[in-house]
Amino acid sequence: MIYLRKANDRGHANHGWLDTWHSFSFADYYDPNFMGFSALRVINEDVVDAGQGFGTHPHKDMEILTYVLEGAVEHQDSMGNKEQVPAGEFQIMSAGTGIRHSEYNPNSDQRLRLYQIWIIPERTGITPRYEQRRFDALQGRQLVLSPDARDGSLKVYQDMELWRWALNNGEESRFEVREGRHVWIQVVKGEVTVNGTTATTSDGLAIWDEQMLSVQASQDSEILLFDLPPV
């Protein structure tokens, strides 16, 4: 089964300094049919004006992943970290027992565009931690998150993997889905067809009860593929 979550059907709010789209219920956007998917709780696509950002706020018992698409984000937290994460890099934070942080666009003349993704951890009470990483130039398949941090991936406290795929126009790639697993595909850019369902930039696909996925690109494309545990 494949459900296409069209970009324009997501929750949307424009706060002036922040233009944000929510794949799942978040803040003032509530839809009981979109409360998350497997271990995914939040996929927000945010555009932040130059010099603006999120003031210090708390989190607890959540794995929080940020993928910067344009510009850079400046992160500061109660663990003492103060880092800039430029476009192309991933940052993960385990909120665990509790953490406070802020996120700002440090540039005075460039917008910040990013995905913020919340993953429900496999257990509560994890010791807070912070990591960020730039992976090799985007090509083929790259493992970004895994529970054992293998092959240079970032660690996540959940039985899941996140892959970043780059596909050239006309390229096809396949993914074997393990029994009972769920898959979410977020199209970062381009256009792909997954088992006959076409998705374009910022669309998502919720996938279950499929054994094999055929992903065909009709443009140069980038996707995030989440291999998720059974519900």
Beta strands, then each sheet from edge to edge (+ up, - down):
strand 1: 2-5
strand 2: 11-14
strand 3: 18-22
strand 4: 40-48
strand 5: 53-59
strand 6: 63-70
strand 7: 72-77
strand 8: 82-86
strand 9: 89-94
strand 10: 99-104
strand 11: 112-119
strand 12: 129-134
strand 13: 141-146
strand 14: 154-155
strand 15: 161-167
strand 16: 172-176
strand 17: 182-189
strand 18: 191-194
strand 19: 197-200
strand 20: 204-207
strand 21: 212-217
strand 22: 221-228
sheet 1: 1+ 20- 17+ 22- 15+ 13- 14-
sheet 2: 2+ 3- 4+ 11- 6+ 9- 12+
sheet 3: 5+ 10- 7+ 8-
sheet 4: 16+ 21- 18+ 19-
end
